[in-house]
Amino acid sequence: MAAMKRASVPDVTSTELWVVETAIKERWGAGVVEVQVADSDIRLEPTDREMTSCPTLYWTDDTAHFVIFKVGDGLYRSQFFYSKREQYGTGRREYDDLAECVSLLLKMEADHRSTRPADN
C-alpha cells in the first residue's frame, strides 16, 4: 500500500458544491442526480510515489459516473467513466474555473454517449 501524502488541499466549499449542483440540474433537472462529497487518494503528479487525499465530488446517472477532484485551492481535475475499462478525461489536465470544469465534463460525456454503442 502506498504511503498517504497529506497535502493541504482545502475542503469543498458550499459555493463549489452549488456550482456543480447547478450544472447538474441544468442537464438532468432538479432532484434527479445527487452529488456526493467524498475523498479520493490520487497522485497529483505521475511521478509521485505517495498518494494525496483530495476532496472529491461524485455523481452518477446510472450509466456514467462523474468525479471532480479538488487538487488545490481553486484547482480541479475531472473524469467520467462507465466501467474500470472505460475511463475518460476532458483532454485537459487541470482547471482553475470549476464552472468550466463541470460544464466541459458534462459536454464531453454527452458527446461520448451519443457515439457509444447501445449494448455497453
Protein Blocks (a to p, Z undefined) as FASTA:
>chain_A
ZZdddddbdcddfklmmmmmmmmmmmnoghkaccddddddddfbfklmbdcdddddddde
hlaccddddfbehiacddddfbfklccdehiabdcbfklmmmmmmmmmmmmmmmgcfkZZ
